[in-house]
Amino acid sequence: MPHYYFSEIWTPFKFVGIRLFRDDNMDLWIKFWNMRRRRIRK
């Protein structure tokens, strides 16, 4: 399983529990509340 380094992108959606992340390959990931992160396909 690959290992990723994430940096969180601040958005107003964070107040309702939706968080966006960028990994070290500059792919975009999304996380809803306490669910796992999912990659957003290009």
Residue pairs with C-beta under 8 A, 6 or more apart in sequence:
4 23
4 24
4 25
5 23
5 24
6 21
6 22
6 23
6 29
6 37
7 21
7 22
8 19
8 20
8 21
9 20
9 21
9 22
11 18
11 19
11 20
13 19
13 20
17 32
17 33
18 30
18 31
18 32
18 33
19 30
19 31
20 28
20 29
20 30
20 31
21 28
21 29
21 30
21 31
21 37
22 28
22 29
23 29
27 39
27 40
27 42
28 39
28 40
29 37
29 38
29 39
29 40
30 37
30 38
30 40
31 37
31 38
